[in-house]
Each structure stands twice: as structure tokens, then as C-alpha cells.
Amino acid sequence: ISGLRVFGKGMGSAPDSVKNFIVLRTEKDKRSAWLKWQTVDNAYAYNIYFGTLPDKLYNSIMVYNQNEYWYKGMDKEKPYYFSIEAINENGISKKTKPVRVE
């Protein structure tokens, strides 16, 4: 067998929750926003969830080894909600409370 990859959880602890998650929507072009957060020491990636309702964050972006992301895909007329979680070999953190941006 070649190329077999097994997924599971490691023997360590899942990463801590992300802190200081901010979303700054641009005034000039409402379709763009700058997302920034405090890095989590034992995380190698982050999942950013977003949508137009706080309980329907159906879209996501995975960001590796960074603590910021420039997002350019919003409808300029609607408010959006964003949440983030940290990822490591042992699991995922709890998602942050959704942040609303106008």
C-alpha cells in the first residue's frame, strides 16, 4: 500500500481558545475586512468561520502559521459574522463567540 494516511488525535492536549480576535471592515470598500488574533502557542493552523447570521457560519477558511488574514469576499450591503478556532495534532479549540461587522 502506498500513500496511506491515517487521521486521528494525538496524545497531547488540544490548543487553547483564540484570544483577542478582531475583525476590521474597511470603510472605503465594504467587501473587505482585516482579521487579526493572538497566536496560540500549541496551534499550527486556524479555521475562520463566517456568514451573514451568527448561527449560520457555513463558510470557512483555513490559515496556516499566521495570525492575520485579509478577506475580500463580502457583500457590501450586509453585516457579517466571524468566529475562529485553533488547530493542532491533538484536536481543535472551542470557537470564539461570533463577531459582527457592519
HUJO-V632319 format. One record per backbone hydrogen bond with DSSP energy under -1.0 kcal/mol. NH is the residue of the N-H (numbers start at 1). CO is the residue of the C=O. E is the energy in kcal/mol with one decimal. If there is no record, write none. Layout:
# HUJO-V632319
nh:NH co:CO e:E
nh:NH co:CO e:E
This chain:
# HUJO-V632319
nh:10 co:89 e:-1.4
nh:22 co:36 e:-3.0
nh:24 co:34 e:-2.7
nh:26 co:32 e:-2.1
nh:32 co:29 e:-2.0
nh:33 co:71 e:-2.6
nh:34 co:24 e:-2.5
nh:35 co:69 e:-3.1
nh:36 co:22 e:-2.2
nh:37 co:67 e:-2.0
nh:38 co:19 e:-2.4
nh:43 co:40 e:-1.9
nh:44 co:87 e:-2.4
nh:45 co:87 e:-1.3
nh:46 co:63 e:-2.1
nh:47 co:85 e:-2.3
nh:48 co:61 e:-3.0
nh:49 co:83 e:-3.0
nh:50 co:59 e:-2.3
nh:51 co:81 e:-1.6
nh:56 co:53 e:-1.7
nh:58 co:56 e:-1.5
nh:59 co:50 e:-1.8
nh:61 co:48 e:-2.1
nh:63 co:46 e:-2.8
nh:65 co:44 e:-1.8
nh:69 co:35 e:-2.5
nh:71 co:33 e:-2.8
nh:74 co:31 e:-2.0
nh:80 co:101 e:-2.2
nh:81 co:51 e:-2.9
nh:82 co:99 e:-1.9
nh:83 co:49 e:-2.3
nh:85 co:47 e:-1.9
nh:87 co:45 e:-2.5
nh:88 co:91 e:-2.3
nh:91 co:88 e:-1.2
nh:93 co:86 e:-2.4
nh:96 co:84 e:-1.9
nh:99 co:82 e:-3.0
nh:101 co:80 e:-2.8
